[in-house]
Amino acid sequence: MRRTATAAKRQRAKPGEQRREPRDTDKRDISLVFADTNATSGVREVYGQLLDHSARGFRAVHEFRGLTCGQMVQFRAPASSEGRARVVWTRISGGHVETGFFIVT
């Protein structure tokens, strides 16, 4: 019974937490490359910092305000991984831009 009460307390402490997988929080640089008709070459590369990641997604902070839900990007985090991901959400607060991505296999 005591164990159940402790688990219930943790659930109440994080009401918005809906993640299904554990996240690693090792902060690293990340590069995002995507099609952009406003860029001279038609492609834009944005640099940012990986905040956390799991096997199916990641969250990054950067300075580009133009990423939209559903947009596809190529990502590369040096010395770790690379691949394709879909933008799930973007939060802009002042000069801070944070985006959540779903990794596409």
Residue pairs with C-beta under 8 A, 6 or more apart in sequence:
19 54
21 54
21 55
21 56
22 54
23 52
23 53
23 54
24 52
24 53
24 54
25 51
25 52
26 50
27 49
27 50
27 51
28 49
28 50
28 77
28 78
28 79
28 80
29 47
29 48
29 49
29 50
29 77
29 78
30 47
30 48
30 49
30 50
30 58
30 60
30 75
30 76
30 77
31 45
31 46
31 47
31 75
31 76
31 77
31 78
32 45
32 46
32 47
32 48
32 60
32 62
32 64
32 67
32 73
32 74
32 75
33 43
33 44
33 45
33 46
33 73
33 74
33 75
33 76
34 43
34 44
34 46
34 67
34 71
34 72
34 73
34 74
35 42
35 43
35 44
35 72
36 42
36 43
36 44
36 66
38 44
38 66
44 64
46 62
46 63
46 64
47 62
48 60
48 61
48 62
48 63
48 64
49 60
49 61
49 62
50 58
50 59
50 60
50 77
51 58
51 59
51 60
51 61
51 98
52 58
52 59
53 59
53 77
55 103
56 102
56 103
57 85
57 88
57 100
57 101
57 102
57 103
58 75
58 85
58 100
58 101
58 103
59 98
59 99
59 100
59 101
60 98
60 99
60 101
61 96
61 97
61 98
61 99
62 97
62 99
63 95
63 97
64 97
65 90
65 92
65 97
67 73
67 87
67 90
67 97
67 99
68 87
68 90
69 87
69 88
69 89
69 90
70 86
70 87
71 86
71 87
72 84
72 85
72 86
72 87
72 104
73 84
73 85
73 86
73 87
73 101
74 82
74 83
74 84
75 81
75 82
75 83
75 84
75 85
75 101
76 82
83 103
83 104
83 105
84 103
84 104
85 101
85 102
85 103
85 104
86 101
86 102
86 104
87 99
87 100
87 101
88 99
88 100
88 101
88 102
89 99
89 100
90 97
90 98
90 99
90 100
91 97
91 98
91 99
